[in-house]
């Protein structure tokens, strides 16, 4: 707006008015009218200035508001992008549970050795109760998808049931390996043979799950392994310890963990409450017919050990009955008391001999195994 031009026109009007008043009336009246007109002009100028300032303020506010809206829009766009590019978030997995006590004990030995060298790594240990081999992971949104996946598991594994019954798959673990220096795992002996047996099972499982409309994580580079330590289990630890030092595992690089017979394949929940034994919540489990597995006859040592245990239990029961009977009857004759005590002593001595024999037989059996 051209404020200078308007101010000049107001001044010209003021001068013209004064001249007219001077000609028609006296000077005093002209001065009086001039002062009134001058005050009116000042009021108009102030009003005009206020209007200009108000308009400027409004324009500034609109500019700030538009700028804020643009910033908010940019922020919203930035926040929306990760949602569109959201990664695959699995919440269920297919697994072979590892239950054998020897494997768990040997893994515990390795874990204890590691945390003695670096106590911080205790937060990255995998509990032996949850040991398993992962076959693949899926994301299931509701009960309907869970049921469809359970049916897919049964349908896929039914085709391999006869094979696994006729020729059971035994997993042998020996040695240690790492993934990117952040995951420590027990290696499989004859890994190529094991992979060749399990890969067709995994492929069929992927096919049946896919037919149900369920997304299955890509497992083209699947490598069977038993995880015993994972740095990412504790994000704070991972920020401090980027990689496991090779010296932590060097003493047990070729350790023999033991064997596990594959008896079933499970569908487990990652987020559900764990069972009493510490393992994951099992949503479904396809068990191969265990009754048709070849059952080995107990060895001579095992038979003797069972006999010793039965004899020990019998003697313990007799001692308990004898002591209870003595407490109730309280025989008055010293001769009877002495005889009862002698009998009890004989039973205790026999129980001790049998217990020692059972211990020796147990050690012998373990060595033979």
LINKA-V164524 format. One record per backbone hydrogen bond with DSSP energy under -0.5 kcal/mol. NH is the residue of the N-H (numbers start at 1). CO is the residue of the C=O. If there is no record, write none. Layout:
# LINKA-V164524
NH_CO + NH_CO
This chain:
# LINKA-V164524
3_1 + 6_2 + 7_3 + 8_4 + 9_5 + 10_6 + 11_7 + 12_8 + 13_9 + 14_10 + 15_11 + 16_12 + 17_13 + 18_14 + 19_15 + 20_16 + 21_17 + 22_18 + 23_19 + 24_20 + 25_21 + 30_26 + 31_27 + 32_28 + 33_29 + 34_30 + 35_31 + 36_32 + 37_33 + 38_34 + 39_35 + 40_36 + 41_37 + 42_38 + 43_39 + 44_40 + 45_41 + 46_42 + 47_43 + 48_44 + 49_45 + 50_46 + 51_47 + 52_48 + 53_49 + 54_50 + 55_51 + 56_52 + 57_53 + 58_54 + 59_55 + 60_56 + 61_57 + 62_58 + 63_59 + 64_60 + 65_61 + 66_62 + 67_63 + 68_64 + 69_65 + 70_66 + 71_67 + 72_68 + 73_69 + 74_70 + 75_71 + 76_72 + 77_73 + 78_74 + 79_75 + 80_76 + 81_77 + 82_78 + 83_79 + 84_80 + 85_81 + 86_83 + 90_88 + 91_138 + 92_138 + 93_268 + 94_136 + 95_266 + 96_133 + 97_95 + 98_131 + 99_97 + 104_100 + 105_101 + 106_102 + 107_103 + 108_104 + 109_105 + 110_106 + 111_107 + 112_108 + 113_109 + 114_110 + 115_111 + 116_112 + 117_113 + 117_114 + 118_114 + 121_118 + 122_119 + 123_120 + 124_121 + 125_122 + 126_228 + 127_125 + 130_127 + 131_128 + 133_96 + 134_132 + 135_94 + 136_94 + 138_92 + 139_215 + 140_138 + 146_142 + 147_143 + 148_144 + 149_145 + 150_146 + 151_147 + 152_148 + 153_149 + 154_150 + 155_151 + 156_152 + 157_153 + 158_154 + 159_155 + 159_156 + 160_157 + 161_157 + 161_158 + 164_160 + 165_161 + 166_162 + 167_163 + 170_168 + 171_260 + 172_170 + 173_171 + 173_258 + 174_187 + 175_255 + 176_253 + 177_185 + 179_183 + 180_178 + 182_179 + 183_179 + 184_229 + 185_177 + 186_226 + 187_175 + 189_172 + 191_188 + 194_190 + 195_191 + 196_192 + 197_193 + 198_194 + 199_195 + 200_196 + 202_198 + 203_199 + 204_200 + 205_201 + 206_202 + 207_203 + 208_204 + 209_205 + 210_206 + 211_207 + 212_208 + 212_209 + 213_210 + 214_209 + 217_137 + 222_219 + 226_186 + 227_132 + 227_225 + 228_184 + 229_184 + 230_124 + 231_182 + 233_230 + 234_231 + 237_234 + 238_234 + 239_235 + 240_236 + 240_237 + 241_237 + 242_240 + 244_181 + 248_245 + 249_246 + 250_246 + 252_249 + 253_250 + 255_252 + 257_173 + 257_255 + 258_173 + 260_171 + 262_169 + 263_261 + 265_286 + 266_95 + 267_284 + 268_93 + 268_266 + 269_281 + 270_91 + 271_91 + 275_279 + 278_275 + 281_269 + 283_267 + 283_281 + 284_267 + 286_265 + 287_285 + 288_263 + 290_288 + 292_289 + 293_290 + 296_294 + 303_299 + 304_300 + 305_301 + 306_302 + 307_303 + 308_304 + 309_305 + 310_306 + 311_307 + 312_308 + 313_309 + 314_310 + 315_311 + 316_312 + 317_313 + 318_314 + 319_315 + 320_316 + 321_317 + 322_318 + 323_319 + 324_320 + 325_321 + 326_322 + 327_323 + 328_324 + 329_325 + 330_326 + 337_333 + 338_334 + 339_335 + 340_336 + 341_337 + 342_338 + 343_339 + 344_340 + 345_341 + 346_342 + 347_343 + 348_344 + 349_345 + 350_346 + 351_347 + 352_348 + 353_349 + 354_350 + 355_351 + 356_352 + 357_353 + 358_354 + 359_355 + 360_356 + 361_357 + 362_358 + 363_359 + 364_360 + 365_361 + 366_362 + 367_363 + 368_364 + 369_365
